[in-house]
């Protein structure tokens, strides 16, 4: 096979997978109705996808906030603007780091677990056996996990940003001696609800859909062998990270590009 | 029955509507499985049971909840009735005492019996078994062999057993189809097959190492190969 044929073949493969992925998303969305009648399925997944990710998100948020406190102070103090530390920390977290870092951590912690779980269910014929028991895996397995991811990520991003702001306060005010009143008041004056917070929320919602979609699709589409599941788990983390960073660039351009 | 890789499991998946045939049709109770809308297909599957080779138990549920799973998902029976049904199904496979064990705590044979109890939970009309005897010790195999026949007779089901374990399958089958390379090569009651089978079927039924299915994979002449210059 020549190089052009190989290129064409791999391009066709990518397009075919994209098509499968979109059909998969459509079937997942159509299966959502079950969750209205059986919210218990969703609650269980919210626990394993969302609640169990809380610790890593909170700890990471704290450290990122503390680093921002140090770095922001070092830069600002040269211009005599150390009081603006609260603004720098809050805007960095709410607009960018909160949604993006949370989504990346989510892909590593919850996304990979979702892919491995669904992939192993496929490899051990649990999904096939469900189908033969007249139970639709899209309703019973995929839709609850997908929706749990979509709901969890924006909430985790909000927690990440809140803890990060506290981390910045701890370093800026507690260690470096920035005035506490200035930290909070500058933040309050500069952070706009619609412009900053809502845009950050929209970002994290988009990331939530993409991260959860990639995770459940990779699991469902995995080759049903141990190697296949391992590859699918890796793909989840890599593809989610790339998709999040590319989407962040596009969304940032759309949201703040005209300033 | 047929050798490995001949399409036996594929056939079961076609009957269950999990695979779509390139051409032809599969009729179950007069319905063309692959022309049914999804809702109708799922309704038909409630009248089918399938025992997977691996058992395919849901690993996050215990034995009780695994057997209760199809009942809870497909009916609105009150919980006390579900409990009674589950205990009856587990009693039928001799595992009522294992009700609270997790799948990871079961031996291979026990897992298959739990999967069997789950497969008959909705009293199917048609039961399909995918290699039910593979990898079992002789005692467990005897248990599964007799269970398949007893459940078939007691519940008035049609059972399709896919297997390459000749003795076990022939001991309980009313009718045997021998499949090779995707085609039925012989069919009939086990005794008749043994008497009147073709050379290929006799080789398969008697487990002969050489015959129409050659022992040797196609290769160049042995002597030429040994004496030849190709050093690979």
HADDOCK unambig.tbl for C-alpha pairs under 7 A between the chains (distance, minus, plus):
assign (segid A and resid 124 and name CA) (segid B and resid 56 and name CA) 5.83 0.50 0.50
assign (segid A and resid 125 and name CA) (segid B and resid 56 and name CA) 5.26 0.50 0.50
assign (segid A and resid 126 and name CA) (segid B and resid 56 and name CA) 4.92 0.50 0.50
assign (segid A and resid 126 and name CA) (segid B and resid 57 and name CA) 6.44 0.50 0.50
assign (segid A and resid 126 and name CA) (segid B and resid 58 and name CA) 6.10 0.50 0.50
assign (segid A and resid 129 and name CA) (segid B and resid 56 and name CA) 6.38 0.50 0.50
assign (segid A and resid 132 and name CA) (segid B and resid 16 and name CA) 6.85 0.50 0.50
assign (segid A and resid 132 and name CA) (segid B and resid 45 and name CA) 5.96 0.50 0.50
assign (segid A and resid 132 and name CA) (segid B and resid 49 and name CA) 6.86 0.50 0.50
assign (segid A and resid 132 and name CA) (segid B and resid 50 and name CA) 6.64 0.50 0.50
assign (segid A and resid 133 and name CA) (segid B and resid 45 and name CA) 6.46 0.50 0.50
assign (segid A and resid 133 and name CA) (segid B and resid 46 and name CA) 6.26 0.50 0.50
assign (segid A and resid 133 and name CA) (segid B and resid 70 and name CA) 5.84 0.50 0.50
assign (segid A and resid 134 and name CA) (segid B and resid 42 and name CA) 4.73 0.50 0.50
assign (segid A and resid 134 and name CA) (segid B and resid 43 and name CA) 6.92 0.50 0.50
assign (segid A and resid 134 and name CA) (segid B and resid 45 and name CA) 5.40 0.50 0.50
assign (segid A and resid 134 and name CA) (segid B and resid 46 and name CA) 5.66 0.50 0.50
assign (segid A and resid 135 and name CA) (segid B and resid 73 and name CA) 6.85 0.50 0.50
